[in-house]
Amino acid sequence: MDNPPPDAQELTVGQVAARSGVAVSALHFYERKGLIHSRRTAGNQRRYPRDVLRRVAFIRVSQRVGIPLSDIRAALAELPEGRTPTPRDWARLSAAWRGELDARIAQLQRLRDDLTGCIGCGCLSLRHCRLSNPYDRLGAEGPGPRRLLTDGPPAP
């Protein structure tokens, strides 16, 4: 389906899908979850306001950086009268997620940097493990790869 004409104020679900790059089934899912809204025509077809494109973009970008849909829905619900987020809204909402995103970035950097060394999983199979995690002392902190799951920097 082609992109909607620039002067169209309402879009079909196919037009929203084509312009946003989101599958029709995903749009229906977003609607069921209360993230976007449409009106129904007399023939029971969905019609979306054109600004739904921005709302869908907001949802997609938020999901891409790992924000759960429940948090996205809560953020969108804070907007007055269910309007689409403005750049100022995005700055406010994303600032609230900054700490969580910074923690995820740090965890990914540890994964990238430490995966070839001892990750504190308890296997003790690498020579380095016996030096940096003797007798699996990290196992006392809990299950899993302790150096990759913790919030702090990896132990030496």
Backbone as a chain_set.jsonl record, in Angstrom:
{"seq": "MDNPPPDAQELTVGQVAARSGVAVSALHFYERKGLIHSRRTAGNQRRYPRDVLRRVAFIRVSQRVGIPLSDIRAALAELPEGRTPTPRDWARLSAAWRGELDARIAQLQRLRDDLTGCIGCGCLSLRHCRLSNPYDRLGAEGPGPRRLLTDGPPAP", "coords": {"N": [[0.849, -1.181, 0.0], [0.467, 2.255, -0.681], [2.05, 5.201, 0.705], [0.189, 7.514, 2.733], [-1.635, 10.302, 1.326], [-0.299, 13.619, 1.688], [-2.156, 15.497, 2.573], [-4.127, 14.149, 3.888], [-6.243, 13.804, 6.617], [-7.228, 11.78, 8.138], [-6.35, 8.351, 8.456], [-6.242, 5.1, 7.008], [-5.892, 1.81, 8.455], [-4.075, 0.371, 6.945], [-2.689, 2.42, 5.646], [-1.468, 3.694, 7.828], [0.153, 1.602, 8.668], [1.821, 1.322, 6.404], [3.161, 3.813, 6.313], [4.323, 4.028, 8.855], [5.813, 1.766, 9.142], [5.107, -0.345, 10.685], [3.563, -3.413, 11.338], [0.192, -4.277, 10.426], [-1.048, -5.989, 12.24], [0.412, -5.406, 14.552], [-0.375, -2.774, 14.981], [-3.074, -3.19, 15.573], [-2.698, -4.61, 17.933], [-1.426, -2.635, 19.537], [-3.58, -0.938, 19.728], [-5.453, -2.519, 21.123], [-4.124, -2.604, 23.533], [-4.407, -0.057, 24.401], [-2.687, 1.954, 23.584], [-2.835, 3.383, 21.226], [-5.514, 4.952, 19.39], [-8.523, 4.625, 17.467], [-11.201, 5.618, 15.306], [-14.353, 4.243, 14.287], [-15.719, 3.684, 11.085], [-18.908, 3.95, 9.374], [-18.986, 1.576, 8.051], [-17.561, -0.03, 9.74], [-14.802, 0.207, 9.62], [-11.479, 0.965, 10.6], [-10.303, 4.238, 11.372], [-7.686, 6.402, 11.703], [-6.407, 9.278, 13.38], [-4.147, 11.517, 11.772], [-1.971, 12.221, 13.37], [-1.405, 9.943, 14.776], [0.733, 8.701, 13.702], [3.005, 9.854, 14.82], [2.704, 9.076, 17.466], [2.897, 6.284, 17.216], [5.532, 6.147, 16.32], [6.826, 7.09, 18.616], [6.203, 4.982, 20.369], [7.521, 2.849, 19.083], [10.262, 3.678, 19.127], [10.656, 3.853, 21.873], [10.236, 1.175, 22.616], [12.349, 0.037, 21.237], [14.61, 0.856, 22.656], [14.239, -0.627, 24.848], [12.169, -0.131, 26.661], [9.469, -1.236, 28.552], [6.157, -2.098, 27.361], [4.144, -1.558, 29.22], [5.218, 0.566, 30.697], [5.443, 2.449, 28.683], [2.766, 2.827, 28.019], [1.862, 3.912, 30.45], [3.317, 6.292, 30.453], [2.292, 7.589, 28.161], [-0.297, 7.884, 29.025], [-0.076, 9.941, 30.806], [-0.137, 12.207, 29.336], [-1.874, 15.183, 28.522], [-5.312, 15.013, 27.704], [-4.948, 12.801, 26.027], [-3.257, 13.434, 23.922], [-0.78, 13.503, 21.282], [2.707, 12.958, 21.931], [4.799, 15.8, 22.401], [7.951, 17.346, 21.408], [8.914, 18.408, 23.831], [7.472, 16.886, 25.714], [8.537, 14.351, 25.115], [11.194, 14.736, 25.919], [10.823, 15.087, 28.68], [9.599, 12.628, 29.393], [11.53, 10.779, 28.523], [13.659, 11.507, 30.119], [12.906, 10.52, 32.564], [13.36, 7.852, 32.126], [16.046, 7.668, 31.867], [17.99, 6.804, 33.85], [17.487, 4.036, 34.007], [18.057, 3.31, 31.368], [20.783, 4.025, 31.242], [21.828, 2.142, 33.047], [21.303, -0.225, 31.621], [22.911, 0.186, 29.375], [25.435, 0.173, 30.575], [25.47, -2.48, 31.46], [25.416, -3.845, 29.014], [27.855, -2.987, 27.971], [29.603, -4.191, 29.803], [29.055, -6.862, 29.176], [29.966, -6.959, 26.512], [32.704, -6.389, 26.931], [33.598, -8.29, 28.801], [32.859, -10.88, 28.174], [34.593, -12.796, 27.092], [36.225, -13.357, 29.183], [36.276, -14.244, 32.691], [33.029, -14.471, 33.808], [31.757, -14.893, 36.116], [30.019, -17.047, 36.436], [30.336, -19.465, 37.652], [31.367, -21.715, 36.445], [34.086, -22.164, 36.324], [35.781, -22.966, 34.326], [37.566, -21.6, 32.719], [40.974, -20.603, 32.732], [41.433, -18.107, 33.803], [39.187, -17.805, 35.418], [39.674, -19.235, 37.788], [41.473, -17.59, 39.002], [40.223, -15.056, 39.28], [37.793, -15.663, 40.406], [38.029, -17.453, 42.69], [37.261, -20.655, 43.943], [34.64, -20.248, 43.351], [33.604, -17.899, 44.622], [31.898, -15.835, 43.924], [29.464, -17.04, 43.671], [28.185, -16.885, 46.097], [26.905, -14.491, 46.024], [24.646, -14.854, 44.547], [22.603, -16.487, 41.979], [23.597, -17.221, 38.533], [25.49, -15.361, 35.973], [27.406, -13.473, 37.7], [29.076, -11.215, 37.292], [28.048, -10.029, 35.082], [25.417, -9.518, 35.629], [25.181, -7.797, 37.762], [24.831, -4.453, 39.156], [27.039, -2.896, 39.551], [30.544, -2.222, 38.711], [32.526, -4.809, 37.16], [34.185, -7.239, 39.191], [37.72, -7.31, 39.941]], "CA": [[0.0, 0.0, 0.0], [1.229, 3.496, -0.77], [1.971, 6.124, 1.823], [-1.003, 8.354, 2.625], [-1.406, 11.645, 0.777], [0.081, 14.539, 2.769], [-3.271, 16.3, 3.069], [-5.108, 13.279, 4.546], [-6.334, 14.024, 8.064], [-7.475, 10.465, 8.725], [-5.651, 7.299, 7.719], [-6.675, 3.718, 7.212], [-4.883, 1.016, 9.152], [-3.046, 0.048, 5.956], [-1.869, 3.61, 5.43], [-0.637, 3.867, 9.025], [1.166, 0.546, 8.614], [2.774, 1.623, 5.336], [3.978, 4.982, 6.631], [5.038, 3.855, 10.118], [6.674, 0.582, 9.105], [4.614, -1.272, 11.698], [2.574, -4.336, 10.777], [-1.208, -4.046, 10.788], [-1.322, -6.754, 13.46], [1.002, -4.665, 15.669], [-1.255, -1.626, 15.23], [-4.248, -3.709, 16.273], [-2.22, -4.926, 19.281], [-1.272, -1.355, 20.244], [-4.92, -0.415, 20.014], [-6.017, -3.335, 22.207], [-3.407, -2.254, 24.761], [-4.729, 1.321, 24.751], [-1.58, 2.848, 23.232], [-3.342, 4.227, 20.145], [-6.972, 4.886, 19.287], [-9.111, 4.917, 16.16], [-12.672, 5.658, 15.288], [-14.891, 3.297, 13.308], [-16.626, 4.241, 10.091], [-20.202, 3.259, 9.315], [-18.685, 0.222, 7.575], [-16.758, -0.645, 10.792], [-13.374, 0.274, 9.315], [-10.723, 1.864, 11.481], [-9.722, 5.476, 10.853], [-6.781, 6.979, 12.696], [-5.971, 10.649, 13.107], [-2.816, 11.502, 11.184], [-0.93, 12.313, 14.388], [-1.097, 8.623, 15.329], [2.06, 8.327, 13.203], [3.994, 10.265, 15.817], [2.502, 8.222, 18.638], [3.474, 4.975, 16.879], [6.986, 6.334, 16.318], [7.201, 7.173, 20.031], [6.116, 3.623, 20.903], [8.591, 2.034, 18.482], [11.564, 4.109, 19.642], [10.699, 3.457, 23.283], [10.431, -0.274, 22.649], [13.677, -0.288, 20.717], [15.598, 1.046, 23.713], [13.961, -1.581, 25.913], [11.14, 0.292, 27.612], [8.315, -2.138, 28.473], [4.906, -1.482, 26.906], [3.385, -1.035, 30.362], [5.787, 1.88, 31.017], [5.086, 3.342, 27.572], [1.347, 3.144, 28.19], [1.755, 4.821, 31.593], [3.841, 7.596, 30.035], [1.325, 8.201, 27.242], [-1.502, 8.228, 29.791], [0.183, 11.202, 31.516], [-0.302, 13.335, 28.426], [-3.221, 15.747, 28.621], [-6.316, 14.721, 26.675], [-4.507, 11.739, 25.141], [-2.616, 13.975, 22.726], [0.495, 12.952, 20.863], [3.827, 13.606, 22.627], [5.566, 16.861, 21.751], [9.373, 17.199, 21.774], [9.076, 18.691, 25.268], [6.982, 15.694, 26.408], [9.52, 13.278, 24.915], [12.346, 15.045, 26.782], [10.412, 14.818, 30.071], [9.383, 11.196, 29.574], [12.784, 10.046, 28.361], [14.505, 11.804, 31.28], [12.491, 9.596, 33.613], [13.893, 6.528, 31.785], [17.49, 7.791, 31.667], [18.731, 5.945, 34.771], [17.315, 2.645, 33.578], [18.8, 3.134, 30.115], [22.206, 4.062, 31.563], [22.163, 0.845, 33.647], [21.318, -1.218, 30.53], [24.105, 0.443, 28.569], [26.585, -0.313, 31.351], [25.431, -3.938, 31.445], [25.818, -4.277, 27.672], [29.291, -2.759, 27.84], [30.267, -5.268, 30.544], [28.912, -8.076, 28.383], [30.899, -6.84, 25.386], [34.098, -6.371, 27.367], [33.982, -9.372, 29.708], [32.338, -12.19, 27.803], [35.67, -13.754, 26.84], [36.882, -13.636, 30.454], [35.416, -14.802, 33.736], [31.796, -13.706, 33.992], [31.239, -15.208, 37.437], [28.894, -17.988, 36.345], [30.607, -20.627, 38.481], [31.857, -22.873, 35.686], [35.511, -22.296, 36.646], [36.412, -23.693, 33.224], [38.646, -20.81, 32.138], [42.086, -20.424, 33.669], [41.216, -16.818, 34.453], [38.135, -17.95, 36.432], [40.259, -19.704, 39.049], [42.181, -16.47, 39.612], [39.332, -13.947, 39.621], [36.627, -16.18, 41.128], [38.478, -18.707, 43.305], [36.254, -21.461, 44.667], [33.333, -19.681, 42.995], [33.162, -16.997, 45.694], [30.788, -15.0, 43.442], [28.217, -17.787, 43.84], [27.531, -16.447, 47.337], [26.104, -13.3, 45.72], [23.402, -15.256, 43.903], [22.756, -17.32, 40.785], [23.858, -16.611, 37.232], [26.791, -14.726, 35.728], [27.39, -12.345, 38.63], [29.754, -10.026, 36.788], [27.248, -9.411, 34.028], [24.073, -9.184, 36.116], [25.208, -6.818, 38.849], [24.765, -3.055, 38.755], [28.338, -2.266, 39.681], [31.585, -2.662, 37.795], [32.967, -6.174, 37.425], [35.3, -7.39, 40.132], [38.995, -7.538, 39.245]], "C": [[0.889, 1.237, 0.0], [1.091, 4.303, 0.515], [0.749, 7.015, 1.637], [-0.669, 9.694, 1.985], [-1.139, 12.623, 1.909], [-1.067, 15.356, 3.327], [-4.337, 15.451, 3.771], [-5.079, 13.516, 6.05], [-6.599, 12.731, 8.817], [-6.857, 9.415, 7.82], [-6.281, 5.946, 8.005], [-5.572, 2.973, 7.95], [-3.751, 0.631, 8.203], [-2.12, 1.223, 5.688], [-0.951, 3.877, 6.627], [0.483, 2.833, 9.016], [2.24, 0.868, 7.583], [3.697, 2.763, 5.724], [4.827, 4.783, 7.879], [6.026, 2.693, 10.083], [6.295, -0.46, 10.139], [3.537, -2.14, 11.06], [1.17, -3.988, 11.26], [-1.532, -4.772, 12.087], [-0.746, -6.051, 14.689], [0.154, -3.444, 16.009], [-2.515, -2.058, 15.979], [-3.878, -4.045, 17.722], [-2.07, -3.655, 20.109], [-2.635, -0.786, 20.629], [-5.58, -1.2, 21.142], [-5.391, -2.978, 23.557], [-3.641, -0.804, 25.181], [-3.626, 2.318, 24.446], [-1.963, 3.811, 22.121], [-4.85, 4.024, 20.067], [-7.4, 5.213, 17.861], [-10.601, 5.122, 16.358], [-13.115, 4.654, 14.233], [-15.833, 4.024, 12.36], [-17.958, 3.492, 10.16], [-20.017, 1.819, 8.843], [-17.767, -0.543, 8.526], [-15.265, -0.714, 10.459], [-12.706, 1.278, 10.246], [-10.251, 3.091, 10.71], [-8.938, 6.103, 11.989], [-6.519, 8.433, 12.366], [-4.519, 10.603, 12.621], [-1.708, 11.546, 12.245], [-0.648, 10.986, 15.098], [0.282, 8.154, 14.854], [3.146, 8.699, 14.2], [3.907, 9.396, 17.062], [3.111, 6.837, 18.4], [5.001, 5.062, 16.858], [7.518, 6.388, 17.746], [7.224, 5.774, 20.651], [7.277, 2.782, 20.387], [9.966, 2.394, 19.028], [11.703, 3.686, 21.1], [10.935, 1.96, 23.423], [11.854, -0.642, 22.228], [14.768, -0.107, 21.769], [15.254, 0.232, 24.954], [12.93, -1.17, 26.936], [9.937, -0.647, 27.463], [7.044, -1.389, 28.043], [4.101, -0.91, 28.065], [3.9, 0.348, 30.761], [5.449, 2.9, 29.927], [3.634, 3.785, 27.714], [1.16, 4.137, 29.344], [2.239, 6.221, 31.222], [2.844, 8.307, 29.129], [0.059, 8.623, 27.977], [-1.326, 9.535, 30.559], [-0.043, 12.421, 30.629], [-1.725, 13.869, 28.518], [-4.082, 15.388, 27.413], [-5.848, 13.696, 25.66], [-3.814, 12.228, 23.888], [-1.278, 13.295, 22.457], [1.638, 13.67, 21.575], [4.503, 14.683, 21.772], [7.046, 16.629, 22.057], [9.627, 17.461, 23.266], [8.602, 17.501, 26.107], [8.008, 14.564, 26.32], [10.721, 13.498, 25.824], [12.016, 14.718, 28.241], [10.271, 13.317, 30.317], [10.687, 10.411, 29.472], [13.74, 10.321, 29.515], [14.164, 10.859, 32.434], [13.07, 8.201, 33.377], [15.425, 6.523, 31.71], [18.308, 6.861, 32.563], [18.672, 4.482, 34.373], [18.103, 2.369, 32.293], [20.308, 3.144, 30.363], [22.652, 2.733, 32.169], [22.223, -0.249, 32.577], [22.551, -1.053, 29.66], [25.337, -0.089, 29.283], [26.636, -1.833, 31.342], [25.861, -4.477, 30.078], [27.312, -4.072, 27.444], [30.073, -3.823, 28.603], [30.198, -6.569, 29.761], [29.906, -8.068, 27.233], [32.339, -7.015, 25.837], [34.523, -7.624, 28.115], [33.556, -10.765, 29.273], [33.435, -13.219, 27.552], [36.448, -14.09, 28.102], [35.902, -14.263, 31.423], [34.206, -13.899, 33.924], [31.138, -14.007, 35.335], [30.075, -16.163, 37.435], [29.101, -19.24, 37.186], [31.158, -21.82, 37.741], [33.314, -23.196, 36.011], [36.281, -23.025, 35.551], [37.55, -22.921, 32.571], [39.741, -20.621, 33.185], [41.918, -19.13, 34.474], [40.164, -16.912, 35.568], [38.722, -18.332, 37.783], [41.021, -18.595, 39.764], [41.223, -15.385, 40.088], [38.092, -14.377, 40.392], [37.009, -17.494, 41.817], [37.366, -19.358, 44.113], [34.839, -20.914, 44.458], [32.78, -18.793, 44.109], [32.006, -16.115, 45.244], [29.443, -15.71, 43.556], [27.47, -17.406, 45.102], [26.65, -15.222, 47.111], [24.77, -13.639, 45.07], [23.666, -16.058, 42.652], [23.141, -16.509, 39.546], [25.23, -15.987, 37.119], [26.901, -13.418, 36.495], [28.037, -11.083, 38.077], [28.959, -9.328, 35.694], [25.888, -8.955, 34.527], [24.053, -8.111, 37.174], [25.182, -5.407, 38.296], [26.123, -2.386, 38.769], [29.337, -2.761, 38.662], [32.025, -4.076, 38.138], [34.125, -6.192, 38.402], [36.577, -7.664, 39.362], [39.301, -9.005, 39.09]], "O": [[1.95, 1.245, 0.624], [0.158, 4.12, 1.296], [0.319, 7.248, 0.508], [0.462, 10.168, 2.094], [-1.703, 12.469, 2.993], [-0.972, 15.862, 4.445], [-5.354, 15.991, 4.208], [-4.024, 13.439, 6.68], [-6.241, 12.598, 9.988], [-6.837, 9.553, 6.597], [-6.784, 5.69, 9.099], [-4.446, 3.461, 8.053], [-2.592, 0.571, 8.614], [-0.913, 1.048, 5.523], [0.211, 4.245, 6.451], [1.631, 3.155, 9.322], [3.431, 0.709, 7.851], [4.902, 2.686, 5.485], [5.936, 5.311, 7.96], [6.958, 2.634, 10.886], [7.081, -1.361, 10.435], [2.692, -1.638, 10.32], [0.988, -3.472, 12.363], [-2.222, -4.222, 12.946], [-1.352, -6.094, 15.76], [-0.02, -3.113, 17.182], [-2.965, -1.378, 16.902], [-4.663, -3.79, 18.635], [-2.53, -3.597, 21.249], [-2.812, -0.229, 21.712], [-6.2, -0.608, 22.025], [-6.051, -3.043, 24.594], [-3.125, -0.369, 26.211], [-3.626, 3.42, 24.995], [-1.467, 4.937, 22.078], [-5.391, 3.058, 20.605], [-6.737, 5.967, 17.149], [-11.168, 4.842, 17.414], [-12.321, 4.26, 13.378], [-16.633, 4.864, 12.772], [-18.106, 2.527, 10.91], [-20.805, 0.943, 9.198], [-17.245, -1.596, 8.159], [-14.552, -1.587, 10.954], [-13.29, 2.294, 10.622], [-9.853, 2.997, 9.549], [-9.453, 6.308, 13.088], [-6.417, 8.791, 11.193], [-3.756, 9.728, 13.031], [-0.634, 10.978, 12.046], [0.253, 10.913, 15.934], [0.923, 7.327, 15.502], [4.098, 7.945, 14.4], [4.928, 9.025, 17.641], [3.764, 6.284, 19.285], [5.683, 4.15, 17.326], [8.553, 5.792, 18.046], [8.158, 5.427, 21.374], [7.939, 2.086, 21.158], [10.753, 1.506, 19.357], [12.762, 3.211, 21.51], [11.737, 1.527, 24.25], [12.474, -1.534, 22.808], [15.752, -0.848, 21.769], [15.898, 0.379, 25.994], [12.823, -1.804, 27.986], [9.439, -0.831, 26.352], [6.883, -0.203, 28.328], [3.442, 0.118, 27.909], [3.107, 1.216, 31.127], [5.199, 4.07, 30.217], [3.312, 4.961, 27.551], [0.389, 5.09, 29.227], [1.641, 7.218, 31.628], [2.58, 9.496, 29.307], [-0.584, 9.603, 27.601], [-2.313, 10.173, 30.926], [-0.131, 13.544, 31.126], [-2.677, 13.092, 28.586], [-3.639, 15.452, 26.266], [-6.314, 13.718, 24.52], [-3.781, 11.515, 22.886], [-0.73, 12.602, 23.314], [1.551, 14.877, 21.803], [4.741, 14.492, 20.58], [7.365, 15.786, 22.896], [10.466, 16.802, 23.88], [9.244, 17.142, 27.094], [8.31, 13.906, 27.315], [11.216, 12.551, 26.435], [12.837, 14.139, 28.952], [10.76, 12.795, 31.319], [10.919, 9.485, 30.249], [14.551, 9.461, 29.859], [15.047, 10.451, 33.189], [13.252, 7.444, 34.33], [16.028, 5.469, 31.509], [19.226, 6.197, 32.082], [19.68, 3.777, 34.399], [18.736, 1.321, 32.155], [21.037, 2.355, 29.76], [23.734, 2.242, 31.847], [23.102, -1.109, 32.625], [23.167, -2.038, 29.254], [26.187, -0.73, 28.666], [27.713, -2.418, 31.23], [26.594, -5.464, 30.004], [27.961, -4.893, 26.796], [31.093, -4.31, 28.114], [31.185, -7.302, 29.691], [30.607, -9.054, 27.004], [33.111, -7.72, 25.186], [35.697, -7.992, 28.072], [33.872, -11.741, 29.954], [33.218, -14.409, 27.78], [37.256, -15.02, 28.094], [34.841, -14.749, 31.034], [34.349, -12.702, 34.171], [30.09, -13.448, 35.659], [29.226, -16.11, 38.325], [28.157, -19.998, 37.413], [31.398, -22.858, 38.357], [33.724, -24.356, 35.978], [37.317, -23.634, 35.819], [38.414, -23.523, 31.933], [39.46, -20.495, 34.377], [42.224, -19.076, 35.665], [40.243, -16.178, 36.553], [38.305, -17.802, 38.813], [41.2, -18.644, 40.981], [41.391, -14.849, 41.184], [37.408, -13.535, 40.975], [36.393, -18.529, 41.564], [36.639, -18.702, 44.858], [33.958, -21.104, 45.297], [31.617, -18.925, 44.492], [31.207, -15.683, 46.074], [28.397, -15.062, 43.541], [26.254, -17.581, 45.179], [25.754, -14.942, 47.907], [23.862, -12.808, 45.045], [24.82, -16.292, 42.294], [23.025, -15.283, 39.521], [26.04, -16.067, 38.044], [26.524, -12.365, 35.981], [27.577, -9.98, 38.375], [29.187, -8.15, 35.417], [25.265, -8.092, 33.91], [22.992, -7.558, 37.46], [25.472, -5.183, 37.121], [26.331, -1.399, 38.062], [29.02, -3.62, 37.839], [31.908, -4.497, 39.288], [34.941, -5.271, 38.435], [36.531, -8.193, 38.252], [40.334, -9.364, 38.527]]}, "num_chains": 1, "name": "protein.A"}
